[in-house]
Amino acid sequence: MIKNKLTSILKSNFKYLAFFYKYLRLKVLYIVMLSVFVSLLDVLSLSMFIPLFEAASGGDGSKKHSVIQTYLDQFGISLTINNILLIMLIFFVFKGVARYFDVYFRARISAFFIKKMRIRLLNLISNLRYSKFIMTDQGTIQNVVSVEAAGVLTAYQLYIS
């Protein structure tokens, strides 16, 4: 009972993810994990503004960034303006590198996806009986292979973003 309900909820809410997963397998999960990693680096770099503002205003290390202070103390780093700016720079550089790989991997996956889809469509067309192929409008075939496949790629890119 519960398993059937959970399965129906997942199918209704993630049917498009299942469709893309059918073509791309684990590549979809890699993209999601890479996006989460980029977001985590973004959060870490932006969270360093709190101790930066406090250090710039001459604060004494209040509770607002006690977690950050605890982690930095483990590495022997004091919260000075220079150290905070250096840590922020490191986080932003790592985020930029991770974002570059995210965009690069998405472009590679998009090219792979459209190629795989077009090859599958052409294989399906090649399996048509000759009499059926002759009767089919050639413009429709060309439209499906080029325009409609590109539309599915656009749907994938929008879904992933």
C-alpha positions as YAML, in Angstrom:
chain: A
units: angstrom
residues:
- id: 1
  name: MET
  ca: [0.00, 0.00, 0.00]
- id: 2
  name: ILE
  ca: [2.60, 2.54, 1.10]
- id: 3
  name: LYS
  ca: [5.06, 1.33, -1.53]
- id: 4
  name: ASN
  ca: [2.47, 1.76, -4.30]
- id: 5
  name: LYS
  ca: [1.57, 5.25, -3.08]
- id: 6
  name: LEU
  ca: [5.23, 6.26, -2.86]
- id: 7
  name: THR
  ca: [5.87, 4.85, -6.34]
- id: 8
  name: SER
  ca: [2.94, 6.79, -7.79]
- id: 9
  name: ILE
  ca: [4.10, 10.01, -6.11]
- id: 10
  name: LEU
  ca: [7.63, 9.57, -7.47]
- id: 11
  name: LYS
  ca: [6.39, 8.73, -10.95]
- id: 12
  name: SER
  ca: [4.03, 11.71, -11.06]
- id: 13
  name: ASN
  ca: [6.57, 14.21, -9.74]
- id: 14
  name: PHE
  ca: [9.74, 12.87, -11.34]
- id: 15
  name: LYS
  ca: [8.53, 11.41, -14.62]
- id: 16
  name: TYR
  ca: [10.68, 13.82, -16.63]
- id: 17
  name: LEU
  ca: [13.74, 12.97, -14.56]
- id: 18
  name: ALA
  ca: [13.03, 9.29, -15.27]
- id: 19
  name: PHE
  ca: [12.82, 10.06, -19.00]
- id: 20
  name: PHE
  ca: [16.17, 11.86, -19.01]
- id: 21
  name: TYR
  ca: [17.69, 9.19, -16.77]
- id: 22
  name: LYS
  ca: [16.68, 6.57, -19.34]
- id: 23
  name: TYR
  ca: [18.97, 8.25, -21.89]
- id: 24
  name: LEU
  ca: [21.74, 9.62, -19.68]
- id: 25
  name: ARG
  ca: [21.86, 7.24, -16.71]
- id: 26
  name: LEU
  ca: [24.25, 8.41, -13.99]
- id: 27
  name: LYS
  ca: [25.27, 11.53, -15.90]
- id: 28
  name: VAL
  ca: [22.09, 13.22, -14.64]
- id: 29
  name: LEU
  ca: [23.03, 12.45, -11.05]
- id: 30
  name: TYR
  ca: [26.57, 13.73, -11.61]
- id: 31
  name: ILE
  ca: [25.18, 17.03, -12.87]
- id: 32
  name: VAL
  ca: [22.94, 17.36, -9.82]
- id: 33
  name: MET
  ca: [25.79, 16.54, -7.44]
- id: 34
  name: LEU
  ca: [28.10, 19.03, -9.16]
- id: 35
  name: SER
  ca: [25.43, 21.73, -8.93]
- id: 36
  name: VAL
  ca: [24.98, 21.04, -5.21]
- id: 37
  name: PHE
  ca: [28.76, 21.27, -4.73]
- id: 38
  name: VAL
  ca: [28.86, 24.64, -6.52]
- id: 39
  name: SER
  ca: [26.00, 25.86, -4.32]
- id: 40
  name: LEU
  ca: [27.79, 24.68, -1.19]
- id: 41
  name: LEU
  ca: [30.93, 26.58, -2.17]
- id: 42
  name: ASP
  ca: [28.78, 29.64, -2.84]
- id: 43
  name: VAL
  ca: [27.24, 29.40, 0.63]
- id: 44
  name: LEU
  ca: [30.64, 28.99, 2.25]
- id: 45
  name: SER
  ca: [32.12, 31.96, 0.44]
- id: 46
  name: LEU
  ca: [29.16, 34.20, 1.19]
- id: 47
  name: SER
  ca: [29.05, 33.11, 4.83]
- id: 48
  name: MET
  ca: [32.50, 34.62, 5.28]
- id: 49
  name: PHE
  ca: [30.99, 38.10, 4.91]
- id: 50
  name: ILE
  ca: [29.63, 37.91, 8.47]
- id: 51
  name: PRO
  ca: [33.03, 37.64, 10.18]
- id: 52
  name: LEU
  ca: [34.47, 40.10, 7.65]
- id: 53
  name: PHE
  ca: [31.92, 42.77, 8.56]
- id: 54
  name: GLU
  ca: [32.40, 42.08, 12.25]
- id: 55
  name: ALA
  ca: [36.20, 42.26, 11.98]
- id: 56
  name: ALA
  ca: [35.94, 45.47, 9.95]
- id: 57
  name: SER
  ca: [33.66, 47.05, 12.55]
- id: 58
  name: GLY
  ca: [36.00, 46.06, 15.38]
- id: 59
  name: GLY
  ca: [33.79, 43.30, 16.80]
- id: 60
  name: ASP
  ca: [35.02, 40.94, 19.48]
- id: 61
  name: GLY
  ca: [34.00, 37.59, 17.97]
- id: 62
  name: SER
  ca: [30.36, 37.24, 18.94]
- id: 63
  name: LYS
  ca: [28.07, 34.25, 18.61]
- id: 64
  name: LYS
  ca: [27.15, 35.07, 15.01]
- id: 65
  name: HIS
  ca: [30.14, 33.25, 13.59]
- id: 66
  name: SER
  ca: [31.14, 30.96, 16.43]
- id: 67
  name: VAL
  ca: [30.92, 27.92, 14.13]
- id: 68
  name: ILE
  ca: [33.26, 29.58, 11.64]
- id: 69
  name: GLN
  ca: [35.60, 30.58, 14.45]
- id: 70
  name: THR
  ca: [35.61, 27.01, 15.79]
- id: 71
  name: TYR
  ca: [36.62, 25.54, 12.45]
- id: 72
  name: LEU
  ca: [39.27, 28.18, 11.84]
- id: 73
  name: ASP
  ca: [40.70, 27.68, 15.33]
- id: 74
  name: GLN
  ca: [41.26, 23.99, 14.48]
- id: 75
  name: PHE
  ca: [43.56, 25.12, 11.68]
- id: 76
  name: GLY
  ca: [45.23, 27.81, 13.78]
- id: 77
  name: ILE
  ca: [43.76, 30.69, 11.75]
- id: 78
  name: SER
  ca: [42.71, 33.86, 13.54]
- id: 79
  name: LEU
  ca: [39.87, 36.02, 12.28]
- id: 80
  name: THR
  ca: [41.68, 39.05, 10.92]
- id: 81
  name: ILE
  ca: [40.49, 41.00, 7.90]
- id: 82
  name: ASN
  ca: [43.39, 39.73, 5.78]
- id: 83
  name: ASN
  ca: [42.76, 36.09, 6.71]
- id: 84
  name: ILE
  ca: [39.03, 36.38, 6.10]
- id: 85
  name: LEU
  ca: [39.60, 38.00, 2.70]
- id: 86
  name: LEU
  ca: [42.09, 35.27, 1.79]
- id: 87
  name: ILE
  ca: [39.64, 32.53, 2.81]
- id: 88
  name: MET
  ca: [36.88, 34.23, 0.83]
- id: 89
  name: LEU
  ca: [39.17, 34.45, -2.19]
- id: 90
  name: ILE
  ca: [39.99, 30.75, -1.93]
- id: 91
  name: PHE
  ca: [36.30, 29.81, -1.69]
- id: 92
  name: PHE
  ca: [35.39, 32.04, -4.65]
- id: 93
  name: VAL
  ca: [38.22, 30.60, -6.77]
- id: 94
  name: PHE
  ca: [37.16, 27.04, -5.93]
- id: 95
  name: LYS
  ca: [33.58, 27.98, -6.73]
- id: 96
  name: GLY
  ca: [34.65, 29.44, -10.07]
- id: 97
  name: VAL
  ca: [36.60, 26.31, -10.98]
- id: 98
  name: ALA
  ca: [33.71, 24.07, -9.92]
- id: 99
  name: ARG
  ca: [31.26, 26.21, -11.88]
- id: 100
  name: TYR
  ca: [33.49, 25.97, -14.96]
- id: 101
  name: PHE
  ca: [33.44, 22.17, -14.71]
- id: 102
  name: ASP
  ca: [29.68, 22.27, -14.13]
- id: 103
  name: VAL
  ca: [29.09, 24.28, -17.31]
- id: 104
  name: TYR
  ca: [31.61, 22.19, -19.27]
- id: 105
  name: PHE
  ca: [30.05, 18.92, -18.15]
- id: 106
  name: ARG
  ca: [26.54, 20.18, -18.93]
- id: 107
  name: ALA
  ca: [27.63, 21.13, -22.46]
- id: 108
  name: ARG
  ca: [29.22, 17.72, -23.01]
- id: 109
  name: ILE
  ca: [26.13, 15.95, -21.69]
- id: 110
  name: SER
  ca: [23.86, 18.09, -23.88]
- id: 111
  name: ALA
  ca: [25.89, 17.17, -26.99]
- id: 112
  name: PHE
  ca: [25.84, 13.51, -25.99]
- id: 113
  name: PHE
  ca: [22.09, 13.61, -25.34]
- id: 114
  name: ILE
  ca: [21.14, 15.20, -28.69]
- id: 115
  name: LYS
  ca: [23.46, 12.82, -30.54]
- id: 116
  name: LYS
  ca: [22.00, 9.77, -28.79]
- id: 117
  name: MET
  ca: [18.45, 10.95, -29.40]
- id: 118
  name: ARG
  ca: [19.04, 11.62, -33.11]
- id: 119
  name: ILE
  ca: [20.75, 8.27, -33.59]
- id: 120
  name: ARG
  ca: [17.82, 6.54, -31.88]
- id: 121
  name: LEU
  ca: [15.35, 8.38, -34.12]
- id: 122
  name: LEU
  ca: [17.32, 7.48, -37.24]
- id: 123
  name: ASN
  ca: [17.46, 3.83, -36.14]
- id: 124
  name: LEU
  ca: [13.71, 3.85, -35.67]
- id: 125
  name: ILE
  ca: [13.27, 5.36, -39.14]
- id: 126
  name: SER
  ca: [15.62, 2.81, -40.68]
- id: 127
  name: ASN
  ca: [13.48, 0.01, -39.24]
- id: 128
  name: LEU
  ca: [10.41, 1.22, -41.13]
- id: 129
  name: ARG
  ca: [9.16, -0.97, -43.91]
- id: 130
  name: TYR
  ca: [10.06, 0.45, -47.31]
- id: 131
  name: SER
  ca: [6.41, 0.93, -48.31]
- id: 132
  name: LYS
  ca: [5.72, 2.85, -45.09]
- id: 133
  name: PHE
  ca: [8.87, 4.97, -45.54]
- id: 134
  name: ILE
  ca: [7.86, 5.94, -49.10]
- id: 135
  name: MET
  ca: [4.41, 7.00, -47.90]
- id: 136
  name: THR
  ca: [5.80, 9.12, -45.04]
- id: 137
  name: ASP
  ca: [6.24, 12.84, -45.57]
- id: 138
  name: GLN
  ca: [9.99, 13.52, -45.77]
- id: 139
  name: GLY
  ca: [9.54, 16.97, -44.24]
- id: 140
  name: THR
  ca: [7.99, 15.40, -41.16]
- id: 141
  name: ILE
  ca: [10.94, 13.04, -40.78]
- id: 142
  name: GLN
  ca: [13.41, 15.91, -41.13]
- id: 143
  name: ASN
  ca: [11.42, 18.01, -38.65]
- id: 144
  name: VAL
  ca: [11.37, 15.24, -36.05]
- id: 145
  name: VAL
  ca: [15.08, 14.50, -36.33]
- id: 146
  name: SER
  ca: [16.20, 18.12, -36.21]
- id: 147
  name: VAL
  ca: [13.64, 20.47, -34.64]
- id: 148
  name: GLU
  ca: [11.80, 18.15, -32.26]
- id: 149
  name: ALA
  ca: [15.01, 16.52, -31.00]
- id: 150
  name: ALA
  ca: [16.38, 20.01, -30.32]
- id: 151
  name: GLY
  ca: [13.16, 20.80, -28.44]
- id: 152
  name: VAL
  ca: [13.70, 17.77, -26.19]
- id: 153
  name: LEU
  ca: [17.26, 18.96, -25.59]
- id: 154
  name: THR
  ca: [15.96, 22.39, -24.59]
- id: 155
  name: ALA
  ca: [13.47, 20.74, -22.23]
- id: 156
  name: TYR
  ca: [16.32, 18.77, -20.67]
- id: 157
  name: GLN
  ca: [18.47, 21.88, -20.22]
- id: 158
  name: LEU
  ca: [15.61, 23.81, -18.62]
- id: 159
  name: TYR
  ca: [14.71, 20.89, -16.36]
- id: 160
  name: ILE
  ca: [18.28, 20.48, -15.14]
- id: 161
  name: SER
  ca: [18.78, 24.20, -14.55]
...
